[in-house]
Amino acid sequence: MELIELQNIASKEKIDILNYKMNKTKARIINYYNSYIFMDYSKIGSYTEEKCLLAEELGH
């Protein structure tokens, strides 16, 4: 599955994907009124890693 497809799933599920600097992790999903996936793009080293992290967070 391509990154754009994962982003489309997030959009359909009304999950916002935000760039957010984190100390101990690269990605996290938080459900608080709405759902948000926080991605620390400064720690993500490749396209494949970004896809894997996004897929993992969407799986929650």
Biopython code that builds the backbone (N, CA, C, O; Angstrom):
import numpy as np
from Bio.PDB.StructureBuilder import StructureBuilder

atoms = [
    (1, "MET", "N", (0.850, -1.172, 0.000)),
    (1, "MET", "CA", (0.000, 0.000, 0.000)),
    (1, "MET", "C", (0.896, 1.236, 0.000)),
    (1, "MET", "O", (1.912, 1.281, 0.694)),
    (2, "GLU", "N", (0.514, 2.213, -0.770)),
    (2, "GLU", "CA", (1.305, 3.447, -0.870)),
    (2, "GLU", "C", (0.918, 4.439, 0.239)),
    (2, "GLU", "O", (-0.160, 4.352, 0.826)),
    (3, "LEU", "N", (1.811, 5.362, 0.499)),
    (3, "LEU", "CA", (1.606, 6.360, 1.541)),
    (3, "LEU", "C", (0.332, 7.166, 1.298)),
    (3, "LEU", "O", (-0.412, 7.439, 2.241)),
    (4, "ILE", "N", (0.074, 7.542, 0.075)),
    (4, "ILE", "CA", (-1.117, 8.340, -0.234)),
    (4, "ILE", "C", (-2.393, 7.572, 0.118)),
    (4, "ILE", "O", (-3.380, 8.172, 0.544)),
    (5, "GLU", "N", (-2.376, 6.260, -0.058)),
    (5, "GLU", "CA", (-3.539, 5.445, 0.298)),
    (5, "GLU", "C", (-3.761, 5.442, 1.814)),
    (5, "GLU", "O", (-4.899, 5.507, 2.281)),
    (6, "LEU", "N", (-2.678, 5.366, 2.568)),
    (6, "LEU", "CA", (-2.786, 5.426, 4.024)),
    (6, "LEU", "C", (-3.292, 6.792, 4.474)),
    (6, "LEU", "O", (-4.114, 6.890, 5.385)),
    (7, "GLN", "N", (-2.794, 7.847, 3.826)),
    (7, "GLN", "CA", (-3.255, 9.192, 4.152)),
    (7, "GLN", "C", (-4.733, 9.359, 3.815)),
    (7, "GLN", "O", (-5.457, 10.044, 4.537)),
    (8, "ASN", "N", (-5.180, 8.748, 2.741)),
    (8, "ASN", "CA", (-6.600, 8.801, 2.372)),
    (8, "ASN", "C", (-7.465, 8.066, 3.394)),
    (8, "ASN", "O", (-8.566, 8.516, 3.712)),
    (9, "ILE", "N", (-6.975, 6.946, 3.908)),
    (9, "ILE", "CA", (-7.709, 6.228, 4.959)),
    (9, "ILE", "C", (-7.848, 7.117, 6.193)),
    (9, "ILE", "O", (-8.928, 7.210, 6.777)),
    (10, "ALA", "N", (-6.765, 7.764, 6.583)),
    (10, "ALA", "CA", (-6.807, 8.667, 7.734)),
    (10, "ALA", "C", (-7.827, 9.786, 7.495)),
    (10, "ALA", "O", (-8.606, 10.127, 8.385)),
    (11, "SER", "N", (-7.812, 10.339, 6.314)),
    (11, "SER", "CA", (-8.741, 11.412, 5.982)),
    (11, "SER", "C", (-10.193, 10.935, 6.046)),
    (11, "SER", "O", (-11.045, 11.628, 6.604)),
    (12, "LYS", "N", (-10.479, 9.776, 5.490)),
    (12, "LYS", "CA", (-11.840, 9.230, 5.519)),
    (12, "LYS", "C", (-12.310, 8.948, 6.933)),
    (12, "LYS", "O", (-13.495, 9.080, 7.239)),
    (13, "GLU", "N", (-11.373, 8.557, 7.800)),
    (13, "GLU", "CA", (-11.695, 8.264, 9.202)),
    (13, "GLU", "C", (-11.655, 9.528, 10.071)),
    (13, "GLU", "O", (-11.849, 9.464, 11.285)),
    (14, "LYS", "N", (-11.401, 10.678, 9.429)),
    (14, "LYS", "CA", (-11.311, 11.968, 10.115)),
    (14, "LYS", "C", (-10.202, 11.981, 11.177)),
    (14, "LYS", "O", (-10.382, 12.475, 12.290)),
    (15, "ILE", "N", (-9.060, 11.424, 10.791)),
    (15, "ILE", "CA", (-7.876, 11.423, 11.636)),
    (15, "ILE", "C", (-6.871, 12.394, 11.034)),
    (15, "ILE", "O", (-6.411, 12.210, 9.907)),
    (16, "ASP", "N", (-6.536, 13.424, 11.793)),
    (16, "ASP", "CA", (-5.557, 14.399, 11.325)),
    (16, "ASP", "C", (-4.144, 13.868, 11.568)),
    (16, "ASP", "O", (-3.869, 13.263, 12.604)),
    (17, "ILE", "N", (-3.261, 14.096, 10.614)),
    (17, "ILE", "CA", (-1.857, 13.716, 10.734)),
    (17, "ILE", "C", (-1.061, 15.011, 10.912)),
    (17, "ILE", "O", (-1.085, 15.895, 10.055)),
    (18, "LEU", "N", (-0.358, 15.102, 12.042)),
    (18, "LEU", "CA", (0.355, 16.325, 12.378)),
    (18, "LEU", "C", (1.832, 16.051, 12.602)),
    (18, "LEU", "O", (2.201, 15.017, 13.158)),
    (19, "ASN", "N", (2.676, 16.979, 12.169)),
    (19, "ASN", "CA", (4.102, 16.910, 12.457)),
    (19, "ASN", "C", (4.302, 17.473, 13.860)),
    (19, "ASN", "O", (3.930, 18.613, 14.139)),
    (20, "TYR", "N", (4.892, 16.665, 14.742)),
    (20, "TYR", "CA", (5.055, 17.083, 16.131)),
    (20, "TYR", "C", (6.336, 16.487, 16.690)),
    (20, "TYR", "O", (6.539, 15.275, 16.623)),
    (21, "LYS", "N", (7.188, 17.318, 17.231)),
    (21, "LYS", "CA", (8.464, 16.882, 17.803)),
    (21, "LYS", "C", (8.213, 16.134, 19.112)),
    (21, "LYS", "O", (7.573, 16.659, 20.023)),
    (22, "MET", "N", (8.727, 14.897, 19.196)),
    (22, "MET", "CA", (8.566, 14.079, 20.395)),
    (22, "MET", "C", (9.924, 13.604, 20.879)),
    (22, "MET", "O", (10.847, 13.444, 20.081)),
    (23, "ASN", "N", (10.052, 13.379, 22.174)),
    (23, "ASN", "CA", (11.332, 12.976, 22.747)),
    (23, "ASN", "C", (11.634, 11.496, 22.578)),
    (23, "ASN", "O", (12.763, 11.135, 22.245)),
    (24, "LYS", "N", (10.643, 10.624, 22.803)),
    (24, "LYS", "CA", (10.939, 9.202, 22.904)),
    (24, "LYS", "C", (10.317, 8.343, 21.822)),
    (24, "LYS", "O", (10.545, 7.134, 21.810)),
    (25, "THR", "N", (9.553, 8.903, 20.927)),
    (25, "THR", "CA", (8.885, 8.092, 19.915)),
    (25, "THR", "C", (8.840, 8.831, 18.586)),
    (25, "THR", "O", (9.084, 10.036, 18.521)),
    (26, "LYS", "N", (8.524, 8.095, 17.532)),
    (26, "LYS", "CA", (8.438, 8.691, 16.203)),
    (26, "LYS", "C", (7.005, 8.963, 15.785)),
    (26, "LYS", "O", (6.747, 9.840, 14.960)),
    (27, "ALA", "N", (6.066, 8.205, 16.360)),
    (27, "ALA", "CA", (4.659, 8.359, 15.981)),
    (27, "ALA", "C", (3.768, 7.934, 17.135)),
    (27, "ALA", "O", (4.121, 7.064, 17.931)),
    (28, "ARG", "N", (2.608, 8.565, 17.205)),
    (28, "ARG", "CA", (1.661, 8.256, 18.266)),
    (28, "ARG", "C", (0.273, 8.675, 17.816)),
    (28, "ARG", "O", (0.121, 9.697, 17.148)),
    (29, "ILE", "N", (-0.741, 7.898, 18.175)),
    (29, "ILE", "CA", (-2.119, 8.285, 17.911)),
    (29, "ILE", "C", (-2.751, 8.660, 19.243)),
    (29, "ILE", "O", (-2.547, 7.986, 20.253)),
    (30, "ILE", "N", (-3.512, 9.732, 19.232)),
    (30, "ILE", "CA", (-4.214, 10.193, 20.427)),
    (30, "ILE", "C", (-5.666, 10.439, 20.058)),
    (30, "ILE", "O", (-5.969, 11.116, 19.076)),
    (31, "ASN", "N", (-6.550, 9.882, 20.857)),
    (31, "ASN", "CA", (-7.983, 10.095, 20.679)),
    (31, "ASN", "C", (-8.471, 10.994, 21.802)),
    (31, "ASN", "O", (-8.539, 10.570, 22.955)),
    (32, "TYR", "N", (-8.809, 12.228, 21.471)),
    (32, "TYR", "CA", (-9.299, 13.195, 22.437)),
    (32, "TYR", "C", (-10.281, 14.086, 21.695)),
    (32, "TYR", "O", (-9.871, 15.021, 21.009)),
    (33, "TYR", "N", (-11.541, 13.815, 21.821)),
    (33, "TYR", "CA", (-12.624, 14.412, 21.046)),
    (33, "TYR", "C", (-12.518, 14.008, 19.576)),
    (33, "TYR", "O", (-13.470, 13.470, 19.011)),
    (34, "ASN", "N", (-11.381, 14.262, 18.963)),
    (34, "ASN", "CA", (-11.075, 13.824, 17.600)),
    (34, "ASN", "C", (-9.845, 12.934, 17.678)),
    (34, "ASN", "O", (-9.217, 12.827, 18.732)),
    (35, "SER", "N", (-9.504, 12.303, 16.576)),
    (35, "SER", "CA", (-8.298, 11.478, 16.549)),
    (35, "SER", "C", (-7.196, 12.218, 15.812)),
    (35, "SER", "O", (-7.423, 12.879, 14.799)),
    (36, "TYR", "N", (-5.993, 12.082, 16.357)),
    (36, "TYR", "CA", (-4.820, 12.721, 15.772)),
    (36, "TYR", "C", (-3.678, 11.721, 15.745)),
    (36, "TYR", "O", (-3.469, 10.982, 16.707)),
    (37, "ILE", "N", (-2.943, 11.697, 14.646)),
    (37, "ILE", "CA", (-1.696, 10.950, 14.588)),
    (37, "ILE", "C", (-0.577, 11.985, 14.549)),
    (37, "ILE", "O", (-0.519, 12.831, 13.656)),
    (38, "PHE", "N", (0.303, 11.898, 15.532)),
    (38, "PHE", "CA", (1.460, 12.771, 15.592)),
    (38, "PHE", "C", (2.654, 12.014, 15.037)),
    (38, "PHE", "O", (2.962, 10.908, 15.481)),
    (39, "MET", "N", (3.318, 12.615, 14.068)),
    (39, "MET", "CA", (4.496, 12.017, 13.436)),
    (39, "MET", "C", (5.670, 12.987, 13.637)),
    (39, "MET", "O", (5.562, 14.168, 13.307)),
    (40, "ASP", "N", (6.773, 12.494, 14.169)),
    (40, "ASP", "CA", (7.977, 13.318, 14.308)),
    (40, "ASP", "C", (8.841, 13.075, 13.074)),
    (40, "ASP", "O", (9.705, 12.198, 13.064)),
    (41, "TYR", "N", (8.589, 13.868, 12.036)),
    (41, "TYR", "CA", (9.268, 13.671, 10.758)),
    (41, "TYR", "C", (10.782, 13.870, 10.844)),
    (41, "TYR", "O", (11.516, 13.392, 9.978)),
    (42, "SER", "N", (11.256, 14.570, 11.879)),
    (42, "SER", "CA", (12.704, 14.753, 12.033)),
    (42, "SER", "C", (13.400, 13.440, 12.414)),
    (42, "SER", "O", (14.616, 13.320, 12.271)),
    (43, "LYS", "N", (12.637, 12.463, 12.894)),
    (43, "LYS", "CA", (13.198, 11.170, 13.293)),
    (43, "LYS", "C", (12.918, 10.061, 12.277)),
    (43, "LYS", "O", (13.447, 8.957, 12.408)),
    (44, "ILE", "N", (12.101, 10.340, 11.279)),
    (44, "ILE", "CA", (11.735, 9.323, 10.295)),
    (44, "ILE", "C", (12.731, 9.387, 9.149)),
    (44, "ILE", "O", (12.881, 10.417, 8.493)),
    (45, "GLY", "N", (13.410, 8.262, 8.918)),
    (45, "GLY", "CA", (14.531, 8.264, 7.993)),
    (45, "GLY", "C", (14.229, 7.896, 6.551)),
    (45, "GLY", "O", (15.063, 8.117, 5.673)),
    (46, "SER", "N", (13.039, 7.330, 6.286)),
    (46, "SER", "CA", (12.766, 6.913, 4.916)),
    (46, "SER", "C", (11.266, 6.890, 4.643)),
    (46, "SER", "O", (10.440, 6.936, 5.555)),
    (47, "TYR", "N", (10.956, 6.819, 3.377)),
    (47, "TYR", "CA", (9.573, 6.706, 2.911)),
    (47, "TYR", "C", (8.939, 5.435, 3.466)),
    (47, "TYR", "O", (7.793, 5.447, 3.918)),
    (48, "THR", "N", (9.692, 4.341, 3.428)),
    (48, "THR", "CA", (9.191, 3.053, 3.919)),
    (48, "THR", "C", (8.900, 3.116, 5.417)),
    (48, "THR", "O", (7.879, 2.606, 5.878)),
    (49, "GLU", "N", (9.786, 3.734, 6.163)),
    (49, "GLU", "CA", (9.569, 3.879, 7.602)),
    (49, "GLU", "C", (8.320, 4.719, 7.876)),
    (49, "GLU", "O", (7.539, 4.393, 8.770)),
    (50, "GLU", "N", (8.131, 5.785, 7.123)),
    (50, "GLU", "CA", (6.949, 6.626, 7.291)),
    (50, "GLU", "C", (5.674, 5.823, 7.032)),
    (50, "GLU", "O", (4.708, 5.925, 7.788)),
    (51, "LYS", "N", (5.674, 5.025, 5.963)),
    (51, "LYS", "CA", (4.511, 4.178, 5.666)),
    (51, "LYS", "C", (4.240, 3.194, 6.797)),
    (51, "LYS", "O", (3.093, 3.021, 7.208)),
    (52, "CYS", "N", (5.274, 2.559, 7.293)),
    (52, "CYS", "CA", (5.112, 1.576, 8.366)),
    (52, "CYS", "C", (4.560, 2.217, 9.639)),
    (52, "CYS", "O", (3.660, 1.671, 10.277)),
    (53, "LEU", "N", (5.100, 3.365, 9.997)),
    (53, "LEU", "CA", (4.635, 4.053, 11.195)),
    (53, "LEU", "C", (3.173, 4.497, 11.057)),
    (53, "LEU", "O", (2.383, 4.354, 11.990)),
    (54, "LEU", "N", (2.832, 5.029, 9.900)),
    (54, "LEU", "CA", (1.457, 5.468, 9.689)),
    (54, "LEU", "C", (0.500, 4.282, 9.693)),
    (54, "LEU", "O", (-0.580, 4.366, 10.277)),
    (55, "ALA", "N", (0.874, 3.192, 9.061)),
    (55, "ALA", "CA", (0.032, 1.991, 9.039)),
    (55, "ALA", "C", (-0.155, 1.460, 10.452)),
    (55, "ALA", "O", (-1.258, 1.059, 10.824)),
    (56, "GLU", "N", (0.907, 1.456, 11.236)),
    (56, "GLU", "CA", (0.816, 0.973, 12.610)),
    (56, "GLU", "C", (-0.147, 1.834, 13.430)),
    (56, "GLU", "O", (-0.992, 1.306, 14.153)),
    (57, "GLU", "N", (-0.022, 3.135, 13.319)),
    (57, "GLU", "CA", (-0.897, 4.016, 14.095)),
    (57, "GLU", "C", (-2.354, 3.917, 13.625)),
    (57, "GLU", "O", (-3.271, 3.987, 14.444)),
    (58, "LEU", "N", (-2.570, 3.761, 12.346)),
    (58, "LEU", "CA", (-3.943, 3.589, 11.843)),
    (58, "LEU", "C", (-4.544, 2.285, 12.342)),
    (58, "LEU", "O", (-5.762, 2.176, 12.485)),
    (59, "GLY", "N", (-3.710, 1.308, 12.605)),
    (59, "GLY", "CA", (-4.182, 0.021, 13.101)),
    (59, "GLY", "C", (-4.725, 0.072, 14.522)),
    (59, "GLY", "O", (-5.426, -0.843, 14.953)),
    (60, "HIS", "N", (-4.408, 1.129, 15.245)),
    (60, "HIS", "CA", (-4.923, 1.253, 16.602)),
    (60, "HIS", "C", (-6.354, 1.676, 16.530)),
    (60, "HIS", "O", (-7.000, 1.846, 17.565)),
]
sb = StructureBuilder()
sb.init_structure("model")
sb.init_model(0)
sb.init_chain("A")
sb.init_seg("    ")
for serial, (resi, resn, name, xyz) in enumerate(atoms, 1):
    if name == "N":
        sb.init_residue(resn, " ", resi, " ")
    sb.init_atom(name, np.array(xyz, "f"), 0.0, 1.0, " ", f" {name:<3s}", serial, name[0])
structure = sb.get_structure()
